[in-house]
Amino acid sequence: MTKEEATSMASSLSPPAIPMELHVVNREKLLKSLRQHLSETSRPLHGFVFLQGGEEQTRHCTDHIELFRQESYFAYLFGVREPGFYGAIDIATGKSILFAPRLPSDYAVWLGEIKPLSYFQERYMVSMVYYTDEIVGVLHDLYKGSGKPLLFLLHGLNTDSDKFSKPAEFEGIDKFETELSTLHPILTECRVLKSDLELALIQFANDISSEAHVEVMRKTRVGMKEYQLESMFLHHSYMYGGCRHCSYTCICATGESSAVLHYGHAAAPNDRTLEDGDMALLDMGAEYNFYGSDITCSFPVNGRFTSDQTLIYNAVLDAHDAVIKAMKPGVGWVDMHKLAEKSILESLKKGSILVGNVDEMMVARLGAAFMPHGLGHLLGIDTHDPGGYPKGTERPKEPGLKSLRTSRELQEGMVITVEPGCYFIDALLIPAMENANTSKIFNHEAIGRFRGFGGVRIESDVLVTANGCKNMTNVPREISEIEAVMAGAPWPLKKSY
């Protein structure tokens, strides 16, 4: 083994202990917000928050069980890693209750020891644990109000997916009063601002993912397959970080495929061969104990930037850095998106790809032709964490802005991605270049050089602090840093004095 190989295989990180206090804090946070809401609306402080955890899924009609990952809201409140659980919080007393599935005796033969209820009570730091077939009797015994016990069920719209969360279902639910409108917005808002315990897990996910990105960058070679880059990332984050799950399907796009925003799906499965002169756009993030990361690095697969690659890369990097410099509590995310757009347009004008007045380009929404996606999104237990559009807020309707996953003002404790990009997508550029109002803005001869170029995206995970922000991601960003790391230099680079 060479010295370079030994260095690249090493990791200074080790998976941190998982504090169940994190979920205790989350439950207390919800209880405080829910009680305050009930008091303000003159409603009695009784009933139960009641959630159903995730169920194992098989592959279509087969008996092949897909790798289980807990439902996100349930994970937030209880931290349970096993399937088939229910959870409740008594609003009057604050006590937390888990309901575990009653496993058949042959479970012990095929899947291991059947844990006693006391194991789950101790592990997940809840007040009490019963079996799922005891839900009706237990909750009726605990309820101190009059009439049927009231269950606050989770039901609401995820504004990223346009899908609704699933309210709990169980045999005997007809013996309860159920309420579907209160819990979802309150619990969603609890997830927007992260506790210190949550931030520690997000930081670790960032640390191991950053390290894995550097490993991939260092080992990338012309002639490889894109899936080999994905494989290296998955190996490093699992081998050294214990990250069995990714936050999302890896995007390992090279060449013209780097302009496909959600590349890596079943119809484009990271299978292209890397060619000399290609740019790579690698969007990959590991997940640790439900909490995720979301990082994108762009670089030339041969390790050396051309002048055109330098122009586009620096355009995106300047936008990325300008946004992070401007971020602080009270700043509007729509304004940050526009700042990124304007920065990219100014760079393209300076590079003679565009001509004319940048302010007029902004009015014409030309930025959306190069960056059709939003600048970033909330990050936490989900890659696209909920809460981007609370009730009463509207999604912008203009090109580019309509793709924003949030229009909120920044608040201390938010974690949000900053991911400007510049892409050369014929489906967007050709109509803009043929449009009478915008055709004159393009240097048609210059932009012709970039047909097939693909795109560049630079993405970091950023914590909003009291007076500004903190970049939680640590990967090479400057061109000189990327070229040095790809040539074998350690990261972080050693300073020379």
C-alpha positions in Angstrom: 0.0 0.0 0.0 1.4 3.4 -1.0 1.6 6.3 1.5 -1.1 8.1 -0.6 -3.4 5.1 -0.3 -2.9 4.8 3.4 -3.6 8.5 3.9 -6.7 8.4 1.8 -8.1 5.4 3.7 -7.6 7.0 7.1 -10.3 8.9 9.0 -10.0 11.2 12.0 -13.7 10.7 12.8 -15.6 8.2 14.8 -19.3 7.9 15.1 -20.5 9.8 18.1 -22.8 8.4 20.8 -26.5 8.9 20.1 -28.1 10.8 22.9 -31.7 9.8 23.5 -32.0 13.1 25.4 -32.3 14.6 22.0 -35.8 13.1 21.5 -36.8 13.9 25.1 -36.0 17.6 24.3 -37.9 17.3 21.1 -41.0 16.0 22.9 -40.7 18.8 25.6 -40.5 21.4 22.8 -43.6 20.0 21.1 -45.5 19.8 24.4 -44.7 23.4 25.3 -45.8 24.7 21.9 -49.0 22.6 21.8 -50.0 23.6 25.3 -49.4 27.3 24.5 -51.6 26.9 21.4 -54.4 25.2 23.3 -54.3 27.9 26.0 -54.4 30.7 23.4 -57.4 29.0 21.7 -59.2 28.4 25.1 -59.1 24.6 24.7 -58.6 22.2 27.6 -55.1 20.8 28.1 -55.9 17.2 27.8 -55.7 14.4 25.2 -52.8 12.7 23.6 -50.4 13.4 20.8 -50.6 10.1 18.9 -48.3 9.0 16.1 -47.8 5.8 14.1 -44.3 4.8 13.3 -43.2 3.4 10.0 -43.9 -0.1 8.7 -41.4 -2.4 6.9 -42.0 -2.6 3.2 -41.4 -5.6 0.9 -40.2 -5.3 -2.7 -43.5 -5.4 -4.6 -45.0 -8.9 -4.1 -41.9 -10.6 -2.9 -40.7 -11.4 0.6 -37.6 -9.2 0.2 -37.7 -6.6 2.9 -36.4 -3.2 2.0 -34.0 -1.6 4.4 -36.2 0.1 7.0 -35.9 3.8 7.8 -38.2 5.3 10.5 -40.9 7.8 9.5 -39.4 11.2 10.1 -41.9 12.8 12.5 -41.9 9.7 14.6 -38.1 9.6 14.6 -38.0 13.2 15.7 -40.2 12.6 18.8 -39.1 9.1 19.8 -35.9 8.1 18.0 -37.2 4.5 17.6 -35.3 2.6 15.0 -37.6 -0.5 14.9 -40.7 -0.7 12.7 -44.3 -1.3 13.9 -44.3 1.1 16.9 -46.8 3.7 18.0 -46.1 6.6 20.3 -48.2 8.9 22.5 -47.6 12.0 24.7 -50.1 12.8 27.4 -50.7 16.5 27.1 -51.9 16.8 30.7 -49.0 15.1 32.4 -46.2 15.2 29.8 -45.7 11.4 30.1 -44.5 9.6 26.9 -45.7 6.2 26.0 -44.4 3.7 23.4 -46.5 0.8 22.0 -44.4 -2.0 20.7 -45.5 -4.8 18.3 -46.1 -8.1 20.1 -43.7 -10.3 18.2 -44.4 -14.0 17.4 -42.2 -16.6 19.1 -40.4 -17.6 15.9 -39.0 -14.1 15.6 -36.3 -15.3 18.0 -35.3 -18.0 15.5 -35.0 -15.9 12.4 -34.4 -12.3 13.6 -32.9 -12.5 17.1 -33.8 -11.9 20.7 -37.3 -10.6 21.5 -36.6 -7.6 23.7 -38.7 -7.0 26.8 -40.7 -3.8 27.1 -38.3 -2.6 29.8 -35.5 -2.5 27.1 -37.5 0.0 25.0 -38.4 2.1 28.0 -34.8 2.4 29.0 -33.3 2.8 25.5 -35.8 5.4 24.3 -36.2 7.2 27.6 -40.0 7.2 27.7 -42.3 7.0 30.7 -43.9 3.7 29.9 -44.1 1.0 27.2 -47.0 -1.3 26.3 -47.9 -3.6 23.4 -49.8 -2.2 20.4 -52.8 -4.4 21.2 -53.1 -2.6 24.5 -53.5 1.0 23.0 -57.2 1.3 23.6 -57.1 0.2 27.2 -54.0 2.0 28.2 -55.0 5.4 26.8 -58.5 5.1 28.3 -57.0 4.4 31.7 -54.6 7.3 31.5 -57.2 9.9 30.2 -58.5 12.3 32.9 -60.9 14.3 30.8 -64.6 13.6 30.2 -66.1 11.7 27.3 -63.9 9.8 24.8 -60.2 10.4 25.0 -58.9 12.9 22.4 -56.1 12.0 20.0 -54.2 14.7 18.1 -53.2 12.9 14.9 -50.6 13.9 12.4 -52.1 15.0 9.1 -50.9 17.8 6.9 -49.3 18.8 3.6 -45.6 18.5 3.0 -45.0 21.6 0.8 -42.0 20.0 -0.9 -43.6 16.7 -2.0 -47.3 17.8 -2.1 -48.1 14.7 -0.2 -49.9 14.4 3.1 -48.5 12.8 6.3 -50.4 9.7 7.4 -52.5 9.9 10.5 -52.3 6.9 12.8 -54.6 4.0 12.3 -55.3 1.1 14.7 -58.0 -1.2 15.7 -60.3 0.5 18.1 -59.6 4.1 17.0 -63.4 4.6 16.8 -63.4 4.6 20.6 -61.6 8.0 20.6 -62.2 11.5 19.5 -59.7 12.4 16.8 -58.4 15.8 15.7 -56.5 16.3 12.5 -55.7 19.9 12.0 -53.8 21.1 15.1 -50.7 18.8 15.4 -49.1 19.0 12.0 -48.3 22.7 11.8 -47.1 22.9 15.4 -44.8 19.8 15.1 -43.5 20.9 11.8 -42.5 24.3 13.2 -40.8 22.6 16.1 -38.5 20.9 13.5 -37.5 24.1 11.8 -35.1 25.3 14.6 -32.5 22.8 15.7 -31.4 22.1 19.3 -27.7 21.8 20.1 -28.1 18.0 20.3 -29.6 17.9 16.8 -26.9 20.2 15.5 -24.2 17.8 16.8 -25.6 15.0 14.7 -26.0 17.2 11.6 -22.4 18.4 12.0 -21.2 14.8 12.2 -23.2 13.9 9.0 -21.5 16.9 7.4 -18.1 16.0 8.7 -18.1 12.4 7.4 -19.8 13.4 4.2 -17.2 16.2 3.6 -14.5 13.7 4.2 -16.1 11.2 1.8 -16.4 13.9 -0.9 -12.7 14.6 -0.6 -11.9 10.9 -0.9 -14.0 10.7 -4.1 -12.4 13.9 -5.5 -8.9 12.5 -4.8 -9.6 9.1 -6.4 -11.6 10.3 -9.5 -9.9 9.3 -12.8 -10.8 9.6 -16.5 -12.3 6.3 -17.7 -14.1 5.5 -14.4 -17.9 5.0 -14.3 -20.0 7.4 -12.3 -21.3 4.6 -10.1 -17.7 4.0 -9.0 -17.7 7.6 -7.5 -21.0 6.8 -5.8 -19.6 3.6 -4.4 -16.6 5.3 -3.0 -18.8 7.8 -1.2 -21.1 5.2 0.2 -18.1 3.0 1.4 -16.3 5.8 3.2 -19.4 7.2 4.9 -20.5 3.8 6.1 -17.0 2.4 6.8 -15.8 5.3 8.9 -19.1 7.0 9.9 -21.5 4.1 10.5 -23.9 5.8 8.1 -26.1 3.0 6.8 -28.4 5.4 5.1 -27.9 8.2 2.6 -30.0 11.4 2.9 -31.1 10.9 -0.7 -30.1 9.0 -3.9 -26.6 10.1 -4.9 -26.2 12.3 -7.9 -23.0 11.5 -9.7 -23.3 13.4 -12.9 -20.5 14.1 -15.4 -20.2 15.9 -18.7 -23.5 17.0 -20.2 -25.4 14.9 -17.5 -24.3 17.5 -14.9 -27.1 19.7 -16.3 -29.7 17.1 -15.3 -30.8 18.5 -12.0 -31.9 15.2 -10.4 -29.6 12.8 -12.2 -29.0 9.4 -10.6 -32.6 8.2 -10.8 -33.6 4.8 -12.2 -33.6 6.0 -15.8 -30.2 7.7 -15.4 -28.4 5.5 -12.9 -25.0 7.1 -12.6 -23.6 4.8 -15.3 -21.8 7.2 -17.7 -18.1 6.8 -18.4 -16.0 9.8 -17.3 -14.3 11.5 -20.2 -11.3 13.8 -20.3 -12.5 17.4 -20.2 -15.7 16.5 -18.3 -16.9 18.4 -15.3 -18.3 16.3 -12.5 -21.2 17.4 -10.3 -21.4 15.2 -7.2 -24.4 15.7 -4.9 -24.2 13.3 -2.0 -24.9 13.3 1.7 -24.8 10.7 4.4 -27.4 10.4 7.2 -26.5 9.6 10.8 -29.3 8.6 13.3 -31.9 10.1 11.0 -30.2 13.5 10.7 -28.7 14.3 7.3 -26.3 16.3 5.2 -26.6 17.5 1.6 -23.3 18.5 -0.1 -22.4 19.2 -3.7 -18.9 19.4 -5.2 -18.1 20.2 -8.8 -14.7 19.6 -10.3 -13.0 18.5 -13.6 -12.5 14.8 -13.7 -8.9 15.1 -15.0 -8.0 17.4 -12.0 -7.3 20.6 -14.0 -9.7 23.4 -14.8 -9.9 24.8 -18.3 -10.6 28.5 -18.8 -14.3 27.9 -19.5 -14.6 25.6 -16.5 -12.9 28.3 -14.4 -15.4 30.9 -15.6 -18.5 29.0 -14.7 -17.1 27.5 -11.5 -16.0 30.8 -10.1 -19.4 32.4 -11.1 -21.1 29.8 -8.9 -18.5 30.0 -6.1 -18.9 33.8 -6.0 -22.6 33.5 -5.6 -22.2 30.8 -3.0 -19.8 32.9 -1.0 -21.9 36.1 -1.4 -25.0 34.4 0.0 -23.2 33.0 3.0 -21.6 36.4 3.7 -25.1 38.0 3.7 -26.9 35.4 5.8 -28.2 36.3 9.2 -31.5 36.3 11.2 -34.1 38.4 9.5 -32.8 38.1 6.0 -35.4 36.9 3.4 -34.6 33.7 1.5 -36.1 35.1 -1.7 -33.6 38.0 -1.5 -30.8 35.5 -1.0 -31.9 33.6 -4.1 -31.9 36.9 -6.1 -28.5 37.8 -4.8 -27.2 34.4 -6.1 -28.8 35.0 -9.5 -27.5 38.5 -9.8 -24.0 37.4 -8.9 -24.0 34.6 -11.5 -25.4 36.9 -14.2 -22.7 39.5 -13.5 -20.0 36.8 -13.8 -21.5 35.6 -17.1 -21.5 39.2 -18.4 -17.9 39.7 -17.3 -17.1 36.5 -19.2 -18.8 37.8 -22.3 -21.5 35.1 -22.4 -24.1 37.8 -21.7 -24.3 41.4 -22.7 -26.4 44.3 -21.5 -27.7 45.5 -18.1 -27.8 43.0 -15.3 -30.7 44.7 -13.6 -32.7 44.4 -16.8 -31.7 40.7 -16.9 -33.1 40.3 -13.4 -36.4 42.0 -14.3 -36.6 39.6 -17.3 -36.0 36.7 -14.9 -33.1 35.5 -17.0 -31.4 34.0 -14.0 -33.9 31.2 -14.1 -32.6 30.1 -17.5 -29.3 29.3 -15.9 -30.5 28.3 -12.4 -34.0 27.0 -12.6 -34.0 25.5 -9.1 -34.2 27.3 -5.7 -31.2 28.4 -3.9 -31.6 25.9 -1.0 -33.9 24.3 1.5 -34.2 23.5 5.2 -32.2 20.5 6.3 -32.6 18.1 9.3 -34.2 14.7 9.6 -35.3 15.1 6.0 -33.1 16.4 3.2 -35.9 18.7 2.3 -37.0 19.4 5.9 -40.6 20.5 6.3 -41.7 24.0 7.3 -40.7 25.9 4.1 -44.1 27.3 3.6 -46.1 27.6 6.9 -49.8 28.2 6.6 -50.5 31.7 5.3 -47.4 32.0 3.2 -47.4 31.8 -0.5 -44.9 30.3 -3.0 -43.6 32.9 -5.5 -44.9 32.4 -9.0 -42.0 33.8 -11.1 -39.6 31.6 -13.0 -36.9 30.3 -10.8 -38.5 31.7 -7.6 -41.4 29.3 -8.0 -38.9 26.5 -7.4 -37.8 27.9 -4.0 -38.5 25.4 -1.2 -39.0 28.2 1.3 -39.6 31.9 1.2 -39.1 32.4 4.9 -36.9 34.9 6.7 -33.9 33.3 8.3 -34.0 32.5 12.0 -31.3 31.5 14.5 -31.2 27.8 14.7 -32.2 27.0 11.1 -30.0 24.8 9.0 -30.4 25.5 5.3 -28.5 24.5 2.2 -26.8 27.1 0.0 -26.6 25.6 -3.4 -26.4 28.0 -6.4 -25.8 26.5 -9.8 -25.2 27.5 -13.4 -26.4 25.0 -16.0 -26.5 25.0 -19.8 -29.9 23.3 -20.5 -31.1 23.5 -24.0 -34.7 23.2 -23.0 -34.3 26.5 -21.1 -31.7 28.4 -23.1 -33.0 27.9 -26.6 -36.4 29.4 -25.9 -34.7 32.3 -24.1 -32.2 32.8 -27.0 -35.1 32.8 -29.5 -37.3 35.1 -27.5 -37.5 38.6 -28.9 -37.2 40.2 -25.5 -34.2 38.3 -24.3 -32.3 37.2 -27.4 -30.2 40.3 -27.5 -28.9 39.6 -24.0 -27.0 36.5 -25.2 -23.6 36.4 -26.9 -24.8 33.6 -29.2 -21.3 32.8 -30.5 -19.8 32.6 -27.0 -22.6 30.6 -25.5 -22.2 28.0 -28.3 -19.0 26.9 -26.6 -21.0 25.7 -23.7 -23.4 23.4 -25.5 -22.9 20.0 -23.8 -20.9 21.6 -21.0 -23.4 20.5 -18.4 -23.4 22.5 -15.2 -21.8 23.5 -11.9 -23.4 23.4 -8.5 -21.8 24.2 -5.2 -23.7 23.2 -2.1 -23.0 23.7 1.6 -25.1 23.2 4.7 -25.3 26.4 6.7 -26.4 27.0 10.3 -28.0 30.4 11.0 -26.4 31.9 14.1 -27.3 34.9 16.3 -25.2 37.3 14.2 -24.6 35.6 10.9 -24.1 31.9 10.0 -21.7 29.0 10.2 -20.8 26.8 7.2 -21.0 23.2 8.5 -19.5 21.7 5.4 -15.7 21.4 5.0 -14.6 20.5 1.4 -12.2 22.2 -1.1 -13.9 25.1 -2.8 -11.3 27.3 -4.3 -9.9 26.1 -7.7 -6.4 26.0 -6.3 -7.6 23.8 -3.4 -9.4 21.4 -5.6 -6.5 21.0 -8.0 -4.1 20.5 -5.1 -6.3 17.8 -3.4 -6.8 16.0 -6.8 -3.0 16.0 -7.2 -2.6 14.2 -3.8 -2.4 17.0 -1.3 -3.9 16.4 2.2 -7.1 18.2 3.2 -7.3 20.6 4.9 -4.3 22.0 3.0 -1.2 22.6 5.1 -0.4 26.3 5.3 3.1 27.4 4.2 4.6 30.4 6.0 
